[in-house]
Amino acid sequence: MPEDLAAALAAAGARPASCSRRRQLVGAIESAKRPETRAKRIDAAVAAAG
């Protein structure tokens, strides 16, 4: 799991996702080409987690 995603989830106190959902999130985040897109996807992942 990327450090920035892990830090954002920990800061939000989000509960851990299943392995397959984590794989989807990480794939979407790592495929982002621009830092702005990556940040937006991390924000969305944190909101969805919790």
SULDA-V556263 format. One record per residue. N is the residue number from 0. RES is the residue in three letters. PHI is phi in whole degrees, -180 to 180 (999 if undefined). PSI is psi as a letter, one per 20 degrees, with the letter a starting at -180 (* if undefined). D_CENTER is the distance of its C-alpha to the mean C-alpha in Angstrom with 1 decimal. Layout:
BEGIN
n=N res=RES phi=PHI psi=PSI d_center=D_CENTER
n=N res=RES phi=PHI psi=PSI d_center=D_CENTER
END
This chain:
BEGIN
n=0 res=MET phi=999 psi=p d_center=8.3
n=1 res=PRO phi=-59 psi=q d_center=8.0
n=2 res=GLU phi=-60 psi=h d_center=9.6
n=3 res=ASP phi=-68 psi=h d_center=7.9
n=4 res=LEU phi=-70 psi=g d_center=4.4
n=5 res=ALA phi=-60 psi=g d_center=7.2
n=6 res=ALA phi=-66 psi=g d_center=9.3
n=7 res=ALA phi=-66 psi=g d_center=7.5
n=8 res=LEU phi=-67 psi=g d_center=7.2
n=9 res=ALA phi=-66 psi=g d_center=10.7
n=10 res=ALA phi=-65 psi=h d_center=12.1
n=11 res=ALA phi=-84 psi=i d_center=11.4
n=12 res=GLY phi=70 psi=k d_center=12.9
n=13 res=ALA phi=-72 psi=q d_center=10.6
n=14 res=ARG phi=-79 psi=q d_center=12.1
n=15 res=PRO phi=-66 psi=q d_center=11.0
n=16 res=ALA phi=-91 psi=r d_center=10.3
n=17 res=SER phi=-67 psi=r d_center=12.8
n=18 res=CYS phi=-61 psi=g d_center=12.9
n=19 res=SER phi=-68 psi=h d_center=13.0
n=20 res=ARG phi=-68 psi=h d_center=10.1
n=21 res=ARG phi=-60 psi=g d_center=7.9
n=22 res=ARG phi=-63 psi=g d_center=9.8
n=23 res=GLN phi=-63 psi=g d_center=9.2
n=24 res=LEU phi=-62 psi=g d_center=5.5
n=25 res=VAL phi=-64 psi=g d_center=6.2
n=26 res=GLY phi=-61 psi=g d_center=9.3
n=27 res=ALA phi=-66 psi=g d_center=8.3
n=28 res=ILE phi=-70 psi=g d_center=6.4
n=29 res=GLU phi=-73 psi=i d_center=9.4
n=30 res=SER phi=-83 psi=i d_center=11.8
n=31 res=ALA phi=-66 psi=p d_center=11.6
n=32 res=LYS phi=-89 psi=h d_center=15.0
n=33 res=ARG phi=-106 psi=q d_center=15.0
n=34 res=PRO phi=-58 psi=h d_center=13.3
n=35 res=GLU phi=-65 psi=g d_center=13.5
n=36 res=THR phi=-67 psi=g d_center=11.7
n=37 res=ARG phi=-60 psi=g d_center=8.8
n=38 res=ALA phi=-63 psi=g d_center=8.8
n=39 res=LYS phi=-64 psi=g d_center=9.3
n=40 res=ARG phi=-69 psi=h d_center=6.5
n=41 res=ILE phi=-65 psi=g d_center=4.1
n=42 res=ASP phi=-58 psi=g d_center=7.0
n=43 res=ALA phi=-66 psi=h d_center=7.3
n=44 res=ALA phi=-66 psi=g d_center=4.4
n=45 res=VAL phi=-67 psi=g d_center=6.1
n=46 res=ALA phi=-63 psi=h d_center=9.3
n=47 res=ALA phi=-71 psi=h d_center=9.2
n=48 res=ALA phi=-78 psi=h d_center=8.8
n=49 res=GLY phi=156 psi=* d_center=11.4
END
